[in-house]
Amino acid sequence: SEPDLLAWLVGERRSTSEQKYYVSNLPSDTSLKILAATVKARWICEQAHQQLKEELGLDHFEGRSWTGLHRHALMTMIAYAFLQARRLKAAGRKKKCRRSTATTEHASG
């Protein structure tokens, strides 16, 4: 039997009146919430790819072997994961610090 070859055209109208369109091959019973999350995940992936190139040199590989490319990509992704973990940890500390400062000020005020 042939696989389901249907595709859906998904439209998005933003508050700025900008319109965007996407093609999806998700099943027809997929909820709008999951469909929207999938569309938004694309932007997150593009941002990560841009950071991998700009911050960590993913696009600087000039080798000639498939193995070398894989190693370079793996090392940049490991470095990216490490940096993101550090950033999230630092952001959590800042948020916690702001929360405790606000609580202290509220209690003393």
Long-range contacts (C-beta under 8 A, 24 or more apart in sequence): 10-35, 10-39, 12-39, 48-80, 51-80, 52-76, 52-77, 52-80, 55-80, 55-83, 56-80, 56-83
